[in-house]
Amino acid sequence: MTGAIARKDTAVAIAAQPYPFMLRREAAALLIIDMQRDFLEPGGFGEMLGNDVSQLRRTIEPNQKLLAAWRTAGLMAMHTREGHRPDLADLPPAKKERGKGAMTIGDRGPMGRILVRGEPGHDIISELAPRDGEPVIDKPGKGAFFATDLHAILQNSGVSQLVVTGVTTEVCVHTTVREANDRGYECLVLDDCVGSYFPDFHATALKMIAAQGGIFGWVSSSDKVIEAITE
Ligand code: TIU
């Protein structure tokens, strides 16, 4: 047996909470959640809602380094975007009205219509732009499995493990991890690559994932994953 085959078939242990995550490269995908201009850039929807976008922007550099190492290792990377059809036919009235802010989904902001597909603000930030061949999942909800083809793509690709990063920790990342967990995926969430407008929610959300013996999955950090996948 050659070294390459032996490596492919061998799980690699990544230090994590509540115990090491056994990464199987051939069964793993990196899932980067909603790193969109509307959430991360000054002037976007997130800031318009009164949020401090710097809490999210600290995740950009670690995600860039992780994505570069992941691509170099030849592993599968996927991206998601939260947003709606231009006619807003898939936008539940309850979601549009929630918050009662001056601006809401579908309204015209500084980066185009807020969270509408095809608009500049809906796009993924340039630092983490998807490459050709990397699936981009457009989702109308918080979870990446609801009303999308994500599960089919993962099943057809033989994926059973997800390394999950992106924003925000307690909203779209958490919802997606919960959905994935119920569908049988093992999820590893990286604390430096996920972020929230609310640091206390971020910290608690991560604790919730790893509590009770890993009720929703594992928590680690990007340096440990990069070390594990780098030759
Ligand atoms: N992607 C995601 O988390 N969507 C949100 O609306 N998050 C908030 O924290 N608002």
Residues whose N, C-alpha, C, O or C-beta is under 5 A from the ligand:
A	BS01	TIU	D34 E82 V167 T168 V171 C172
